[in-house]
Amino acid sequence: MFGFAQDGLLLILGIAAFIVEVYALVDSLKYTNEQYYAAGKRNKAFWTAMTGSAAAVGFLTLPPPIGHNPSGVLSILGLAAVVVAGVYLTDVRAALRSTRRPPRSSRGGW
């Protein structure tokens, strides 16, 4: 009985982690290389590779019935993938968002 509940919880957490990793990857593609440098972060290729790798590892570590049962090294890599996505979303993304140009005024000024 508890095994079923644990399996369901692991499935939900695995899917949630994979969604966060894919979101970090898509978000890392939105910004230009110049914005990464302006924010004082590593370049776009680095963060795209990191978040892309995190999404790939997240996909590989999805629990059953979607994936296989990760154990050992794959479980640790799955945790590392979530950490990479979390660092990007909390630190790098916040710095990148501060480099955006302010929107044009709707009052008609140049």
TIVO-2410 file (N, C-alpha, C; in nm, 3 decimals):
# residues 110
REC num residu      c1      c2      c3 atome chaine
REC   1      M   0.082  -0.119   0.000     N      A
REC   1      M   0.000   0.000   0.000    CA      A
REC   1      M   0.086   0.126   0.000     C      A
REC   2      F   0.186   0.131   0.089     N      A
REC   2      F   0.273   0.248   0.093    CA      A
REC   2      F   0.365   0.253  -0.027     C      A
REC   3      G   0.399   0.139  -0.081     N      A
REC   3      G   0.485   0.135  -0.200    CA      A
REC   3      G   0.419   0.204  -0.317     C      A
REC   4      F   0.289   0.185  -0.334     N      A
REC   4      F   0.216   0.249  -0.442    CA      A
REC   4      F   0.217   0.401  -0.425     C      A
REC   5      A   0.197   0.446  -0.301     N      A
REC   5      A   0.198   0.589  -0.274    CA      A
REC   5      A   0.337   0.649  -0.298     C      A
REC   6      Q   0.440   0.576  -0.258     N      A
REC   6      Q   0.577   0.623  -0.280    CA      A
REC   6      Q   0.609   0.630  -0.429     C      A
REC   7      D   0.568   0.528  -0.503     N      A
REC   7      D   0.592   0.528  -0.648    CA      A
REC   7      D   0.520   0.645  -0.714     C      A
REC   8      G   0.398   0.672  -0.673     N      A
REC   8      G   0.322   0.784  -0.728    CA      A
REC   8      G   0.388   0.917  -0.696     C      A
REC   9      L   0.435   0.932  -0.574     N      A
REC   9      L   0.502   1.056  -0.534    CA      A
REC   9      L   0.632   1.075  -0.612     C      A
REC  10      L   0.709   0.969  -0.629     N      A
REC  10      L   0.833   0.978  -0.707    CA      A
REC  10      L   0.805   1.014  -0.852     C      A
REC  11      L   0.698   0.960  -0.907     N      A
REC  11      L   0.660   0.993  -1.044    CA      A
REC  11      L   0.624   1.141  -1.057     C      A
REC  12      I   0.546   1.192  -0.965     N      A
REC  12      I   0.507   1.333  -0.967    CA      A
REC  12      I   0.629   1.423  -0.952     C      A
REC  13      L   0.719   1.390  -0.858     N      A
REC  13      L   0.840   1.471  -0.838    CA      A
REC  13      L   0.932   1.463  -0.959     C      A
REC  14      G   0.942   1.346  -1.021     N      A
REC  14      G   1.026   1.332  -1.140    CA      A
REC  14      G   0.975   1.413  -1.256     C      A
REC  15      I   0.844   1.411  -1.277     N      A
REC  15      I   0.785   1.489  -1.386    CA      A
REC  15      I   0.801   1.638  -1.358     C      A
REC  16      A   0.780   1.679  -1.233     N      A
REC  16      A   0.795   1.821  -1.197    CA      A
REC  16      A   0.940   1.866  -1.219     C      A
REC  17      A   1.036   1.783  -1.180     N      A
REC  17      A   1.177   1.818  -1.200    CA      A
REC  17      A   1.209   1.829  -1.349     C      A
REC  18      F   1.157   1.738  -1.429     N      A
REC  18      F   1.182   1.741  -1.573    CA      A
REC  18      F   1.122   1.866  -1.636     C      A
REC  19      I   1.004   1.906  -1.593     N      A
REC  19      I   0.941   2.028  -1.645    CA      A
REC  19      I   1.026   2.151  -1.610     C      A
REC  20      V   1.077   2.157  -1.487     N      A
REC  20      V   1.162   2.269  -1.447    CA      A
REC  20      V   1.290   2.272  -1.531     C      A
REC  21      E   1.348   2.156  -1.558     N      A
REC  21      E   1.471   2.150  -1.638    CA      A
REC  21      E   1.447   2.193  -1.782     C      A
REC  22      V   1.336   2.152  -1.839     N      A
REC  22      V   1.304   2.194  -1.977    CA      A
REC  22      V   1.274   2.343  -1.980     C      A
REC  23      Y   1.205   2.394  -1.880     N      A
REC  23      Y   1.177   2.537  -1.873    CA      A
REC  23      Y   1.307   2.618  -1.865     C      A
REC  24      A   1.403   2.571  -1.786     N      A
REC  24      A   1.532   2.640  -1.776    CA      A
REC  24      A   1.603   2.639  -1.911     C      A
REC  25      L   1.596   2.528  -1.983     N      A
REC  25      L   1.659   2.520  -2.115    CA      A
REC  25      L   1.596   2.619  -2.212     C      A
REC  26      V   1.465   2.620  -2.219     N      A
REC  26      V   1.395   2.711  -2.311    CA      A
REC  26      V   1.424   2.856  -2.274     C      A
REC  27      D   1.426   2.886  -2.146     N      A
REC  27      D   1.452   3.022  -2.102    CA      A
REC  27      D   1.595   3.064  -2.135     C      A
REC  28      S   1.689   2.973  -2.125     N      A
REC  28      S   1.829   3.008  -2.154    CA      A
REC  28      S   1.849   3.042  -2.301     C      A
REC  29      L   1.762   2.996  -2.386     N      A
REC  29      L   1.773   3.023  -2.529    CA      A
REC  29      L   1.718   3.161  -2.567     C      A
REC  30      K   1.639   3.223  -2.479     N      A
REC  30      K   1.574   3.350  -2.511    CA      A
REC  30      K   1.670   3.468  -2.514     C      A
REC  31      Y   1.780   3.459  -2.442     N      A
REC  31      Y   1.868   3.574  -2.423    CA      A
REC  31      Y   1.986   3.568  -2.518     C      A
REC  32      T   2.041   3.685  -2.551     N      A
REC  32      T   2.157   3.691  -2.640    CA      A
REC  32      T   2.285   3.672  -2.559     C      A
REC  33      N   2.390   3.642  -2.630     N      A
REC  33      N   2.520   3.625  -2.566    CA      A
REC  33      N   2.564   3.756  -2.498     C      A
REC  34      E   2.532   3.868  -2.560     N      A
REC  34      E   2.567   3.998  -2.501    CA      A
REC  34      E   2.497   4.019  -2.367     C      A
REC  35      Q   2.374   3.973  -2.357     N      A
REC  35      Q   2.302   3.988  -2.229    CA      A
REC  35      Q   2.366   3.904  -2.120     C      A
REC  36      Y   2.416   3.786  -2.154     N      A
REC  36      Y   2.486   3.705  -2.056    CA      A
REC  36      Y   2.610   3.778  -2.005     C      A
REC  37      Y   2.686   3.837  -2.098     N      A
REC  37      Y   2.806   3.911  -2.057    CA      A
REC  37      Y   2.769   4.035  -1.977     C      A
REC  38      A   2.664   4.105  -2.017     N      A
REC  38      A   2.621   4.225  -1.944    CA      A
REC  38      A   2.577   4.191  -1.803     C      A
REC  39      A   2.523   4.072  -1.785     N      A
REC  39      A   2.478   4.029  -1.653    CA      A
REC  39      A   2.594   3.976  -1.568     C      A
REC  40      G   2.712   3.963  -1.628     N      A
REC  40      G   2.827   3.914  -1.553    CA      A
REC  40      G   2.825   3.763  -1.535     C      A
REC  41      K   2.760   3.692  -1.626     N      A
REC  41      K   2.749   3.546  -1.618    CA      A
REC  41      K   2.828   3.482  -1.731     C      A
REC  42      R   2.843   3.350  -1.724     N      A
REC  42      R   2.909   3.279  -1.834    CA      A
REC  42      R   2.828   3.298  -1.961     C      A
REC  43      N   2.883   3.257  -2.075     N      A
REC  43      N   2.818   3.286  -2.203    CA      A
REC  43      N   2.696   3.196  -2.228     C      A
REC  44      K   2.625   3.228  -2.335     N      A
REC  44      K   2.502   3.159  -2.370    CA      A
REC  44      K   2.528   3.011  -2.399     C      A
REC  45      A   2.636   2.981  -2.469     N      A
REC  45      A   2.667   2.842  -2.502    CA      A
REC  45      A   2.685   2.758  -2.375     C      A
REC  46      F   2.750   2.814  -2.276     N      A
REC  46      F   2.772   2.742  -2.150    CA      A
REC  46      F   2.639   2.709  -2.083     C      A
REC  47      W   2.553   2.810  -2.066     N      A
REC  47      W   2.428   2.787  -1.995    CA      A
REC  47      W   2.329   2.705  -2.077     C      A
REC  48      T   2.335   2.715  -2.208     N      A
REC  48      T   2.250   2.630  -2.290    CA      A
REC  48      T   2.295   2.485  -2.279     C      A
REC  49      A   2.425   2.462  -2.279     N      A
REC  49      A   2.478   2.326  -2.263    CA      A
REC  49      A   2.445   2.270  -2.125     C      A
REC  50      M   2.457   2.353  -2.023     N      A
REC  50      M   2.428   2.306  -1.887    CA      A
REC  50      M   2.281   2.272  -1.869     C      A
REC  51      T   2.193   2.362  -1.913     N      A
REC  51      T   2.050   2.334  -1.895    CA      A
REC  51      T   2.002   2.226  -1.991     C      A
REC  52      G   2.063   2.216  -2.109     N      A
REC  52      G   2.029   2.107  -2.201    CA      A
REC  52      G   2.071   1.972  -2.146     C      A
REC  53      S   2.189   1.967  -2.086     N      A
REC  53      S   2.234   1.844  -2.022    CA      A
REC  53      S   2.145   1.808  -1.904     C      A
REC  54      A   2.104   1.909  -1.829     N      A
REC  54      A   2.016   1.885  -1.716    CA      A
REC  54      A   1.882   1.827  -1.763     C      A
REC  55      A   1.828   1.880  -1.872     N      A
REC  55      A   1.701   1.829  -1.925    CA      A
REC  55      A   1.718   1.686  -1.976     C      A
REC  56      A   1.830   1.656  -2.039     N      A
REC  56      A   1.855   1.521  -2.088    CA      A
REC  56      A   1.867   1.422  -1.973     C      A
REC  57      V   1.940   1.459  -1.870     N      A
REC  57      V   1.954   1.372  -1.753    CA      A
REC  57      V   1.819   1.358  -1.683     C      A
REC  58      G   1.744   1.466  -1.675     N      A
REC  58      G   1.610   1.459  -1.616    CA      A
REC  58      G   1.520   1.363  -1.690     C      A
REC  59      F   1.531   1.361  -1.822     N      A
REC  59      F   1.452   1.267  -1.901    CA      A
REC  59      F   1.496   1.123  -1.874     C      A
REC  60      L   1.627   1.102  -1.865     N      A
REC  60      L   1.679   0.967  -1.842    CA      A
REC  60      L   1.645   0.913  -1.704     C      A
REC  61      T   1.624   1.001  -1.608     N      A
REC  61      T   1.598   0.956  -1.471    CA      A
REC  61      T   1.451   0.958  -1.433     C      A
REC  62      L   1.362   0.973  -1.531     N      A
REC  62      L   1.219   0.967  -1.499    CA      A
REC  62      L   1.185   0.828  -1.446     C      A
REC  63      P   1.108   0.821  -1.339     N      A
REC  63      P   1.075   0.691  -1.280    CA      A
REC  63      P   0.967   0.619  -1.361     C      A
REC  64      P   0.946   0.489  -1.329     N      A
REC  64      P   0.839   0.415  -1.396    CA      A
REC  64      P   0.703   0.477  -1.364     C      A
REC  65      P   0.606   0.468  -1.445     N      A
REC  65      P   0.592   0.391  -1.568    CA      A
REC  65      P   0.643   0.463  -1.691     C      A
REC  66      I   0.692   0.586  -1.677     N      A
REC  66      I   0.741   0.661  -1.793    CA      A
REC  66      I   0.881   0.613  -1.830     C      A
REC  67      G   0.970   0.607  -1.734     N      A
REC  67      G   1.109   0.570  -1.759    CA      A
REC  67      G   1.142   0.438  -1.692     C      A
REC  68      H   1.268   0.422  -1.661     N      A
REC  68      H   1.310   0.302  -1.588    CA      A
REC  68      H   1.344   0.341  -1.445     C      A
REC  69      N   1.378   0.244  -1.365     N      A
REC  69      N   1.404   0.270  -1.223    CA      A
REC  69      N   1.548   0.317  -1.206     C      A
REC  70      P   1.571   0.448  -1.186     N      A
REC  70      P   1.708   0.496  -1.171    CA      A
REC  70      P   1.767   0.454  -1.037     C      A
REC  71      S   1.891   0.419  -1.041     N      A
REC  71      S   1.958   0.383  -0.916    CA      A
REC  71      S   2.102   0.428  -0.923     C      A
REC  72      G   2.164   0.443  -0.809     N      A
REC  72      G   2.305   0.476  -0.802    CA      A
REC  72      G   2.341   0.607  -0.866     C      A
REC  73      V   2.427   0.600  -0.967     N      A
REC  73      V   2.481   0.719  -1.031    CA      A
REC  73      V   2.371   0.800  -1.098     C      A
REC  74      L   2.275   0.734  -1.160     N      A
REC  74      L   2.168   0.808  -1.228    CA      A
REC  74      L   2.085   0.890  -1.130     C      A
REC  75      S   2.062   0.837  -1.012     N      A
REC  75      S   1.986   0.913  -0.912    CA      A
REC  75      S   2.061   1.039  -0.870     C      A
REC  76      I   2.191   1.026  -0.851     N      A
REC  76      I   2.272   1.141  -0.812    CA      A
REC  76      I   2.278   1.242  -0.927     C      A
REC  77      L   2.289   1.194  -1.049     N      A
REC  77      L   2.290   1.285  -1.164    CA      A
REC  77      L   2.155   1.355  -1.179     C      A
REC  78      G   2.047   1.286  -1.148     N      A
REC  78      G   1.915   1.349  -1.151    CA      A
REC  78      G   1.905   1.462  -1.052     C      A
REC  79      L   1.961   1.442  -0.935     N      A
REC  79      L   1.962   1.549  -0.835    CA      A
REC  79      L   2.049   1.665  -0.882     C      A
REC  80      A   2.163   1.635  -0.941     N      A
REC  80      A   2.251   1.740  -0.993    CA      A
REC  80      A   2.182   1.819  -1.104     C      A
REC  81      A   2.103   1.751  -1.186     N      A
REC  81      A   2.032   1.818  -1.295    CA      A
REC  81      A   1.932   1.919  -1.240     C      A
REC  82      V   1.862   1.883  -1.135     N      A
REC  82      V   1.767   1.976  -1.073    CA      A
REC  82      V   1.842   2.095  -1.013     C      A
REC  83      V   1.958   2.071  -0.956     N      A
REC  83      V   2.037   2.179  -0.897    CA      A
REC  83      V   2.083   2.276  -1.006     C      A
REC  84      V   2.129   2.224  -1.119     N      A
REC  84      V   2.172   2.310  -1.231    CA      A
REC  84      V   2.056   2.398  -1.277     C      A
REC  85      A   1.939   2.337  -1.297     N      A
REC  85      A   1.823   2.414  -1.340    CA      A
REC  85      A   1.785   2.518  -1.234     C      A
REC  86      G   1.794   2.481  -1.109     N      A
REC  86      G   1.762   2.574  -1.001    CA      A
REC  86      G   1.857   2.692  -0.994     C      A
REC  87      V   1.987   2.665  -1.014     N      A
REC  87      V   2.086   2.774  -1.014    CA      A
REC  87      V   2.059   2.868  -1.130     C      A
REC  88      Y   2.032   2.810  -1.247     N      A
REC  88      Y   2.004   2.897  -1.362    CA      A
REC  88      Y   1.882   2.984  -1.334     C      A
REC  89      L   1.773   2.923  -1.287     N      A
REC  89      L   1.648   2.997  -1.271    CA      A
REC  89      L   1.654   3.100  -1.159     C      A
REC  90      T   1.728   3.072  -1.052     N      A
REC  90      T   1.729   3.165  -0.940    CA      A
REC  90      T   1.838   3.271  -0.950     C      A
REC  91      D   1.952   3.237  -1.008     N      A
REC  91      D   2.063   3.333  -1.012    CA      A
REC  91      D   2.082   3.393  -1.151     C      A
REC  92      V   2.105   3.310  -1.250     N      A
REC  92      V   2.139   3.357  -1.384    CA      A
REC  92      V   2.020   3.427  -1.448     C      A
REC  93      R   1.903   3.367  -1.441     N      A
REC  93      R   1.785   3.427  -1.503    CA      A
REC  93      R   1.753   3.563  -1.442     C      A
REC  94      A   1.767   3.573  -1.311     N      A
REC  94      A   1.740   3.702  -1.245    CA      A
REC  94      A   1.836   3.809  -1.295     C      A
REC  95      A   1.962   3.774  -1.312     N      A
REC  95      A   2.060   3.871  -1.363    CA      A
REC  95      A   2.031   3.905  -1.509     C      A
REC  96      L   1.991   3.806  -1.587     N      A
REC  96      L   1.961   3.831  -1.728    CA      A
REC  96      L   1.839   3.922  -1.744     C      A
REC  97      R   1.740   3.902  -1.660     N      A
REC  97      R   1.619   3.984  -1.670    CA      A
REC  97      R   1.648   4.130  -1.639     C      A
REC  98      S   1.751   4.155  -1.561     N      A
REC  98      S   1.786   4.295  -1.530    CA      A
REC  98      S   1.856   4.363  -1.647     C      A
REC  99      T   1.900   4.286  -1.747     N      A
REC  99      T   1.967   4.345  -1.863    CA      A
REC  99      T   1.871   4.381  -1.974     C      A
REC 100      R   1.746   4.348  -1.961     N      A
REC 100      R   1.648   4.383  -2.065    CA      A
REC 100      R   1.632   4.532  -2.075     C      A
REC 101      R   1.609   4.576  -2.196     N      A
REC 101      R   1.582   4.719  -2.217    CA      A
REC 101      R   1.444   4.753  -2.166     C      A
REC 102      P   1.426   4.869  -2.109     N      A
REC 102      P   1.292   4.906  -2.064    CA      A
REC 102      P   1.198   4.920  -2.183     C      A
REC 103      P   1.072   4.888  -2.165     N      A
REC 103      P   0.977   4.899  -2.276    CA      A
REC 103      P   0.958   5.043  -2.318     C      A
REC 104      R   0.927   5.060  -2.446     N      A
REC 104      R   0.900   5.196  -2.497    CA      A
REC 104      R   0.777   5.254  -2.431     C      A
REC 105      S   0.780   5.380  -2.414     N      A
REC 105      S   0.665   5.448  -2.356    CA      A
REC 105      S   0.549   5.449  -2.455     C      A
REC 106      S   0.432   5.428  -2.405     N      A
REC 106      S   0.316   5.427  -2.493    CA      A
REC 106      S   0.263   5.569  -2.516     C      A
REC 107      R   0.335   5.667  -2.465     N      A
REC 107      R   0.289   5.806  -2.480    CA      A
REC 107      R   0.340   5.871  -2.608     C      A
REC 108      G   0.412   5.799  -2.690     N      A
REC 108      G   0.451   5.854  -2.819    CA      A
REC 108      G   0.587   5.919  -2.822     C      A
REC 109      G   0.668   5.910  -2.719     N      A
REC 109      G   0.800   5.971  -2.722    CA      A
REC 109      G   0.898   5.888  -2.801     C      A
REC 110      W   1.010   5.950  -2.839     N      A
REC 110      W   1.114   5.878  -2.913    CA      A
REC 110      W   1.197   5.810  -2.813     C      A
***
